[in-house]
Amino acid sequence: MKHLSTILLLASTLTTGAQTHVLDVNTKKLGAPVQPTMYGIFFEDINYAADGGLYAELVKNRSFEFPNAFTGWDISGNVTLKDDGPFERNPHYVRLAPTGHGDKHTMIENHGFFGMGVKGGQEYRFSVWARVPDGGKAKLWIDLVENATMDDDQKLGNAGIEVAGKEWKKYTAILKPKRTCAKAHLRVWGDGKVTTDLEHVSLFPVDTWKGRENGMRKDLAQALNDMRPGVFRFPGGCIVEGTDLATRYQWKNTVGPVENRPLNENRWHYTFTNRYFPDYFQSYGLGFFEFFQLCEDFGSEALPVISCGLSCQFQNPDPTKPGVHVALEDLEPYIQDALDLIEFANGPADSKWGKIRAEMGHPAPFNLKYLGVGNEQWDYDEQHGGFGPVFTSRLKKFSDAIRKKYPNIKLIGTTGPNSEGWDFDLLQPRMKELKVDLYDEHYYRNEKWFLTHGLRYDSYDRKGPKVFAGEYACHGSKNHKWNHYYTSLLEAAHMTGIERNADIVHMATYAPLFAHVEGWQWRPDAIWYDNLRSFKSVSYYVQQLYATNKGTHVLQLTMNKKPVAGQEGQDGLFASSVFDATTGEVIIKVVNTSDAIQPVSIQLTGMKGARTAETITLCHNSMDDENTLDEPEKIIPRSGTCAVDAGKGASLITDDLPAKSFRIYKIKK
C-alpha cells in the first residue's frame, strides 16, 4: 500500500506541476460548413480486398479463365478444358467425362482463396451453369470437404444436382456444413456414366450483406457501414491505371451478367516480389453496379475514378515509349467511356447505358455527382525529363467533353503521388488553371511528417479548387510500417487540421481499406481478416470517431490565439472543434501526442448551463501494440463523462489528458 501511495503521489505531483493549457472555443459564431463528404472510404483491390475479401464468392477461378486454366483447382479422372462456352467473354468451361473404370472417379476440387471459410450450421449456395452435351440426364454430387481432418469422412456437407438436356442452364443447391472450417475445399463429382459440361462454378454464403446472391461478405460490409462514410472512392488506385493499358480497370467489363464479366490481371500481381501472389486476378464480380449499390446502402456519395489513358507512371516512367500511354489524338474512346459511365449512373432507364443499369435491377438513377479522372498521374518540368503536361493535357480534354455534356458533374484532378516536392508544386497551380472542382492529394508519410504538418491546410489558397485527401496514412519509420497504436494516434492529430480547414478540405479517405492476413502486400490497413474472422485496426476507429462526430460547422478553437496544431509551446497538443446543428452539440477533439499527461482547460465562450460532457477516449500504454484476430478489441474507444463548470458567459472543462491519447468531448449547447 505504501508503494502504491508513493506512485499516486508522484503522479499527482507531475500532473499539478505541469502547465495548464487553455483552449478557447468560440461557440457563438459558426465557421465553415463541414461537408457531408468530409470523411469517407477508399476501396482498392490490393491485399485481396475484392476476390477473397469483401466480395463473398468462395471459388477462385470459377470460370476457368486464368492464364493457367486450372489455377485454384485439382482435377481427377477424365477432365478436359473447352473454349466454346455460352458466355462470349468467358468462353472456357470443363468437360467431366466417365473414366471407363468403376474405381476411377472424375472430379474437380477448388481451393478457394487461402481455403474456404465456412461456418457450421449456416447455408451456402452452390451454383453452376451446366449441360449434358449428348442429351439425357446426369447426376452431380457437390461436397464441402475438410482435407486435413482425422475423421473417417472428409465431408462437411453435400448435395446433389440433376443436370438435364443439351442447353446450358443454371443449377443451384444449398450446402450446410456440419461444423466450422477455415480451410474447406469444394468438390464437384462427375456422373460415372454420363458426360457433363460445367461453367461458372460458384459458392456463396446465403447470408451475405443485404442477402444479395452476388453479394458481399457480411462482416466486412457491416464494418464499412459502421464507419458512416460520406464518400466512397472506387475502384482504386493504381489498378485504375494498370501495369499497362491492356490491364487497366475498365468499368464496362464489370457490369451486366456476372457470368459474362471477363477476367482482368490485377495491377498488384507483379509489384512486390517480397510478398508475391502470382494468381492475383480480378473476376469483376464486384463491379461498378455493386459499388454504386454499396454507396446507396451506406448513404455515401459515389466517387468513381477512371483511366485518363496513362498506364501506371511508376511502372512506366518514360512517357515517350510507344504503346505505353494513349496519344492525345487517340483519347476519344477513353473520354466516351467517362461519358457512358455518367449515363450508366444517371441516365434514364431507356438510354443505352441506363437500360443496362435498369436490367441489373436498378431502374432509378444512382445520382452520381463526382468523377475522378486519373489516379496519381503527374506532369514533367524541364529538370525532370522535360516531357511537359503529360497528365494535364489529357485531363483538359476530359474536362472539356464532360463539362459540355454534364456541367453539374464535379471533376476531381490530382496532384500526383507526393505531398510536396517538384511534382506537387507543378501540379497544384495547374489544377487551379484547369478549374477542377477538387484535386486529390496523397501522402503516406512517417511520424515526423505528421507531427510537423499540423498547419498544412491553414495556408492553402482559398480561391482555388477544394481539396480531397484521397489517400493518406502514417507509415512508421524504423521498420514500424504496421498497424500500431502510435501511428494511428498521429493520424488523429493530423485530422484536426483537416477538420479545422473544412472550408478548403471537402473529402478525406484513409488508405488502404482492406487486407487479408494471408494475402497482404501493403500495410498499414484499416480492416484485417482471415477466411472467417475480421478485426478493425486503431486507424479504423480513428476514422470512425471523426466520421460519427463530424458536426455541421467548424468552431474556432485556439490556444493563445493560435490554432492548436503541435506548435511551439503547445506540448504536442492538436485540437479542433465543431458544432452539430442536428444534435445541438459542441464536439471538441483533442490529441495529446506527448509522453506526459497534459492538463487542459477548455473554455466554451457563449455556452451557458452545461453541467456534463460525454467523452470518448482512445488511450493505450504500448505504442507498438495493435488489434489482432485473437484480440480484436485490445485497443478500442472508451466512453465516459466529465464535469462542466457552468459560468455566466462561458462553460469550462478542466481535464488531465493522458499521455499519447485522443479524447472527444461532446457538450449539449
LINDA-V366745 format. One record per residue. N is the residue number from 0. RES is the residue in one letter. SS is DSSP state (helix for helix, strand for strand, loop for the rest). Layout:
# LINDA-V366745
n/res/ss
N/RES/SS
N/RES/SS
This chain:
# LINDA-V366745
n/res/ss
0/M/loop
1/K/helix
2/H/helix
3/L/helix
4/S/helix
5/T/helix
6/I/helix
7/L/helix
8/L/helix
9/L/helix
10/A/helix
11/S/helix
12/T/helix
13/L/helix
14/T/helix
15/T/helix
16/G/helix
17/A/loop
18/Q/loop
19/T/loop
20/H/strand
21/V/strand
22/L/strand
23/D/strand
24/V/strand
25/N/strand
26/T/loop
27/K/loop
28/K/loop
29/L/loop
30/G/loop
31/A/loop
32/P/strand
33/V/loop
34/Q/loop
35/P/loop
36/T/loop
37/M/loop
38/Y/strand
39/G/strand
40/I/strand
41/F/strand
42/F/loop
43/E/loop
44/D/loop
45/I/loop
46/N/loop
47/Y/loop
48/A/loop
49/A/loop
50/D/strand
51/G/loop
52/G/loop
53/L/loop
54/Y/strand
55/A/loop
56/E/loop
57/L/loop
58/V/loop
59/K/loop
60/N/loop
61/R/loop
62/S/loop
63/F/loop
64/E/loop
65/F/loop
66/P/loop
67/N/loop
68/A/loop
69/F/loop
70/T/loop
71/G/loop
72/W/strand
73/D/strand
74/I/strand
75/S/strand
76/G/loop
77/N/strand
78/V/strand
79/T/strand
80/L/strand
81/K/strand
82/D/loop
83/D/loop
84/G/loop
85/P/loop
86/F/strand
87/E/loop
88/R/loop
89/N/strand
90/P/loop
91/H/loop
92/Y/strand
93/V/strand
94/R/strand
95/L/strand
96/A/strand
97/P/loop
98/T/loop
99/G/loop
100/H/loop
101/G/loop
102/D/loop
103/K/loop
104/H/loop
105/T/loop
106/M/strand
107/I/strand
108/E/strand
109/N/strand
110/H/loop
111/G/strand
112/F/loop
113/F/loop
114/G/strand
115/M/strand
116/G/strand
117/V/strand
118/K/loop
119/G/loop
120/G/loop
121/Q/loop
122/E/strand
123/Y/strand
124/R/strand
125/F/strand
126/S/strand
127/V/strand
128/W/strand
129/A/strand
130/R/strand
131/V/loop
132/P/loop
133/D/loop
134/G/loop
135/G/loop
136/K/strand
137/A/strand
138/K/strand
139/L/strand
140/W/strand
141/I/strand
142/D/strand
143/L/strand
144/V/strand
145/E/loop
146/N/loop
147/A/loop
148/T/loop
149/M/loop
150/D/loop
151/D/loop
152/D/loop
153/Q/loop
154/K/strand
155/L/strand
156/G/strand
157/N/strand
158/A/strand
159/G/strand
160/I/strand
161/E/strand
162/V/strand
163/A/strand
164/G/loop
165/K/loop
166/E/loop
167/W/loop
168/K/strand
169/K/strand
170/Y/strand
171/T/strand
172/A/strand
173/I/strand
174/L/strand
175/K/strand
176/P/loop
177/K/loop
178/R/loop
179/T/loop
180/C/strand
181/A/strand
182/K/strand
183/A/strand
184/H/strand
185/L/strand
186/R/strand
187/V/strand
188/W/strand
189/G/loop
190/D/loop
191/G/loop
192/K/loop
193/V/loop
194/T/loop
195/T/strand
196/D/strand
197/L/strand
198/E/strand
199/H/strand
200/V/strand
201/S/strand
202/L/strand
203/F/strand
204/P/strand
205/V/loop
206/D/loop
207/T/loop
208/W/helix
209/K/helix
210/G/helix
211/R/loop
212/E/loop
213/N/loop
214/G/loop
215/M/strand
216/R/loop
217/K/helix
218/D/helix
219/L/helix
220/A/helix
221/Q/helix
222/A/helix
223/L/helix
224/N/helix
225/D/helix
226/M/loop
227/R/loop
228/P/loop
229/G/loop
230/V/strand
231/F/strand
232/R/strand
233/F/strand
234/P/loop
235/G/loop
236/G/loop
237/C/helix
238/I/helix
239/V/helix
240/E/helix
241/G/loop
242/T/loop
243/D/loop
244/L/helix
245/A/helix
246/T/helix
247/R/loop
248/Y/loop
249/Q/loop
250/W/helix
251/K/helix
252/N/helix
253/T/helix
254/V/loop
255/G/loop
256/P/loop
257/V/helix
258/E/helix
259/N/helix
260/R/loop
261/P/loop
262/L/loop
263/N/strand
264/E/strand
265/N/loop
266/R/helix
267/W/helix
268/H/helix
269/Y/loop
270/T/loop
271/F/loop
272/T/loop
273/N/loop
274/R/loop
275/Y/loop
276/F/loop
277/P/loop
278/D/loop
279/Y/loop
280/F/strand
281/Q/strand
282/S/loop
283/Y/loop
284/G/loop
285/L/loop
286/G/loop
287/F/helix
288/F/helix
289/E/helix
290/F/helix
291/F/helix
292/Q/helix
293/L/helix
294/C/helix
295/E/helix
296/D/helix
297/F/helix
298/G/loop
299/S/loop
300/E/strand
301/A/strand
302/L/strand
303/P/strand
304/V/strand
305/I/strand
306/S/loop
307/C/loop
308/G/loop
309/L/strand
310/S/loop
311/C/loop
312/Q/loop
313/F/loop
314/Q/loop
315/N/loop
316/P/loop
317/D/loop
318/P/loop
319/T/loop
320/K/loop
321/P/loop
322/G/loop
323/V/loop
324/H/strand
325/V/loop
326/A/loop
327/L/helix
328/E/helix
329/D/helix
330/L/loop
331/E/helix
332/P/helix
333/Y/helix
334/I/helix
335/Q/helix
336/D/helix
337/A/helix
338/L/helix
339/D/helix
340/L/helix
341/I/helix
342/E/helix
343/F/helix
344/A/helix
345/N/helix
346/G/loop
347/P/loop
348/A/loop
349/D/loop
350/S/loop
351/K/helix
352/W/helix
353/G/helix
354/K/helix
355/I/helix
356/R/helix
357/A/helix
358/E/helix
359/M/loop
360/G/loop
361/H/loop
362/P/loop
363/A/loop
364/P/loop
365/F/loop
366/N/loop
367/L/loop
368/K/loop
369/Y/strand
370/L/strand
371/G/strand
372/V/strand
373/G/loop
374/N/loop
375/E/loop
376/Q/loop
377/W/loop
378/D/loop
379/Y/strand
380/D/loop
381/E/helix
382/Q/helix
383/H/helix
384/G/loop
385/G/loop
386/F/loop
387/G/strand
388/P/loop
389/V/loop
390/F/loop
391/T/helix
392/S/helix
393/R/helix
394/L/helix
395/K/helix
396/K/helix
397/F/helix
398/S/helix
399/D/helix
400/A/helix
401/I/helix
402/R/helix
403/K/helix
404/K/helix
405/Y/loop
406/P/loop
407/N/loop
408/I/loop
409/K/strand
410/L/strand
411/I/strand
412/G/strand
413/T/strand
414/T/loop
415/G/loop
416/P/loop
417/N/loop
418/S/loop
419/E/loop
420/G/loop
421/W/helix
422/D/helix
423/F/helix
424/D/helix
425/L/helix
426/L/helix
427/Q/helix
428/P/helix
429/R/helix
430/M/helix
431/K/helix
432/E/helix
433/L/helix
434/K/loop
435/V/loop
436/D/loop
437/L/strand
438/Y/strand
439/D/strand
440/E/strand
441/H/strand
442/Y/strand
443/Y/strand
444/R/strand
445/N/loop
446/E/helix
447/K/helix
448/W/helix
449/F/helix
450/L/helix
451/T/helix
452/H/loop
453/G/loop
454/L/loop
455/R/loop
456/Y/loop
457/D/loop
458/S/loop
459/Y/loop
460/D/loop
461/R/loop
462/K/loop
463/G/loop
464/P/loop
465/K/strand
466/V/strand
467/F/strand
468/A/strand
469/G/strand
470/E/strand
471/Y/strand
472/A/strand
473/C/strand
474/H/loop
475/G/loop
476/S/loop
477/K/loop
478/N/loop
479/H/loop
480/K/loop
481/W/loop
482/N/loop
483/H/loop
484/Y/helix
485/Y/helix
486/T/helix
487/S/helix
488/L/helix
489/L/helix
490/E/helix
491/A/helix
492/A/helix
493/H/helix
494/M/helix
495/T/helix
496/G/helix
497/I/helix
498/E/helix
499/R/helix
500/N/loop
501/A/loop
502/D/loop
503/I/loop
504/V/strand
505/H/strand
506/M/strand
507/A/strand
508/T/strand
509/Y/strand
510/A/loop
511/P/loop
512/L/loop
513/F/strand
514/A/strand
515/H/strand
516/V/loop
517/E/loop
518/G/loop
519/W/loop
520/Q/loop
521/W/loop
522/R/loop
523/P/loop
524/D/loop
525/A/loop
526/I/strand
527/W/strand
528/Y/strand
529/D/loop
530/N/loop
531/L/loop
532/R/loop
533/S/strand
534/F/strand
535/K/strand
536/S/loop
537/V/helix
538/S/helix
539/Y/helix
540/Y/helix
541/V/helix
542/Q/helix
543/Q/helix
544/L/helix
545/Y/helix
546/A/helix
547/T/loop
548/N/loop
549/K/loop
550/G/loop
551/T/loop
552/H/strand
553/V/strand
554/L/strand
555/Q/loop
556/L/strand
557/T/strand
558/M/strand
559/N/loop
560/K/loop
561/K/strand
562/P/strand
563/V/loop
564/A/strand
565/G/loop
566/Q/loop
567/E/loop
568/G/loop
569/Q/loop
570/D/loop
571/G/loop
572/L/strand
573/F/strand
574/A/strand
575/S/strand
576/S/strand
577/V/strand
578/F/strand
579/D/strand
580/A/loop
581/T/loop
582/T/loop
583/G/loop
584/E/strand
585/V/strand
586/I/strand
587/I/strand
588/K/strand
589/V/strand
590/V/strand
591/N/strand
592/T/loop
593/S/loop
594/D/loop
595/A/loop
596/I/loop
597/Q/strand
598/P/strand
599/V/strand
600/S/strand
601/I/strand
602/Q/strand
603/L/strand
604/T/strand
605/G/loop
606/M/loop
607/K/loop
608/G/loop
609/A/loop
610/R/loop
611/T/strand
612/A/strand
613/E/strand
614/T/strand
615/I/strand
616/T/strand
617/L/strand
618/C/strand
619/H/loop
620/N/loop
621/S/loop
622/M/loop
623/D/loop
624/D/loop
625/E/loop
626/N/loop
627/T/loop
628/L/loop
629/D/loop
630/E/loop
631/P/loop
632/E/loop
633/K/loop
634/I/loop
635/I/loop
636/P/loop
637/R/strand
638/S/strand
639/G/strand
640/T/strand
641/C/strand
642/A/strand
643/V/loop
644/D/strand
645/A/strand
646/G/loop
647/K/loop
648/G/loop
649/A/strand
650/S/strand
651/L/strand
652/I/strand
653/T/strand
654/D/strand
655/D/strand
656/L/strand
657/P/loop
658/A/loop
659/K/loop
660/S/strand
661/F/strand
662/R/strand
663/I/strand
664/Y/strand
665/K/strand
666/I/strand
667/K/strand
668/K/loop
